[in-house]
Amino acid sequence: MNNCKIYLYILIALILNISGCSNNSQYGLRPNYDQNSAKIIALLPVENITFDSKTSKLLRLKLFEELYFKGYSKLPLNVIDKKLEPLYISKISKNNTDIIDPQALKDLLGADAGMYCTLINEEKSKKVFYASVTVAIRCELRSSETGEVLWNAESKSTSRNFDLTKKGLERKSTETYETVIEEVVNKVMKTLPDGPNLRG
């Protein structure tokens, strides 16, 4: 009987491994999008409605890396945060949830556009022998000159893990956590037009 249970768990594991990580993505691009309108992008801190600061920080770092690989010049995150710190403080003190005015990015950072991202969902589910992790984000690229949305995308990624031991399950969940973050960011960033450093 015990052997039958083990075989059943192994079969479930194989099915879950085949399903792997799942993704979906939706995006929009402004009609007649001018690629030269966003040469320098300021990546703002990831807004977080799940209250998990670790995930939002990891998402921002991954988004920053992907912007570089998409052909955009690096505008260091610490420079962005230092220049915009007074605006962050004002926003918090006034309990203001509105986004930072894109015009401020032009004035303070010389950026052509701002990327505003939100962690809209994070779920971690654990059961006996099974655990899943889901992360969903939404991003918008706003012109610092006009404030209009040039590009937007939304994506979700889920990883499912199976193990016969609690320790093994925790290890796999930890390993796939960063994989899910990388996957959801990659899915979103694939829809962003290439930057000037790739266009030549």
C-alpha positions, 0 to 999 in steps of 0.5 A, spaced: 500 500 500 505 504 501 509 503 495 502 505 491 502 511 495 509 513 493 508 511 485 502 516 486 506 521 488 511 520 483 506 520 478 503 527 481 510 530 481 511 528 473 505 531 471 506 538 475 513 538 473 511 537 465 506 543 467 512 547 470 511 555 470 505 558 467 505 565 464 500 570 460 501 577 458 497 582 455 500 589 453 499 595 449 503 600 445 501 607 443 499 608 436 505 611 432 509 610 437 516 614 436 522 609 439 526 616 440 521 618 445 524 614 450 531 614 450 532 615 457 528 611 462 527 612 470 525 606 473 521 608 479 520 603 485 515 598 484 508 599 487 506 594 492 499 592 494 501 585 497 506 589 502 512 584 501 517 589 500 522 583 498 519 581 492 518 588 490 525 590 491 527 584 487 522 585 481 525 592 481 532 590 480 530 585 475 527 590 471 533 594 471 537 589 468 532 587 463 532 595 461 539 595 460 539 588 456 533 591 452 538 597 449 537 603 454 542 606 458 543 605 465 540 610 470 542 608 477 537 606 482 540 610 487 541 616 483 533 616 482 531 615 489 536 620 491 533 625 486 526 623 488 527 622 495 523 629 497 517 627 492 517 620 496 517 623 503 511 628 500 507 623 497 507 619 504 506 624 509 500 626 505 498 619 504 498 620 497 497 614 492 498 618 486 504 616 481 510 621 481 509 626 476 512 624 470 514 631 468 519 631 475 523 625 472 525 630 466 526 636 471 530 632 476 533 626 472 533 628 465 529 622 463 525 622 457 520 617 460 518 613 467 517 606 468 511 605 473 510 598 475 506 595 480 506 588 484 499 586 483 499 579 486 503 574 490 501 568 492 504 562 496 500 556 497 503 550 501 500 543 502 502 536 503 507 534 498 505 540 494 507 548 494 506 553 488 508 561 487 505 566 483 507 573 482 503 578 477 506 585 475 503 591 471 508 596 468 507 603 464 512 607 461 509 614 461 512 620 457 516 625 462 514 631 457 506 629 456 505 624 461 501 620 456 502 612 457 507 610 451 507 602 453 504 598 458 504 590 460 501 586 465 504 579 466 503 573 471 507 567 472 506 561 477 511 555 479 508 549 482 513 544 486 512 537 489 517 533 494 516 528 498 519 531 504 517 538 507 525 540 507 525 538 500 519 542 498 521 548 502 528 548 498 524 547 491 520 553 493 525 558 495 529 556 488 523 557 484 521 564 487 527 567 484 525 563 477 518 566 477 520 573 478 525 572 472 520 569 468 514 574 469 519 580 468 522 577 462 515 576 459 513 583 460 520 586 458 519 582 451 513 587 449 517 593 450 520 596 444 528 595 443 532 601 446 537 606 442 543 602 444 540 596 440 537 600 434 544 603 433 
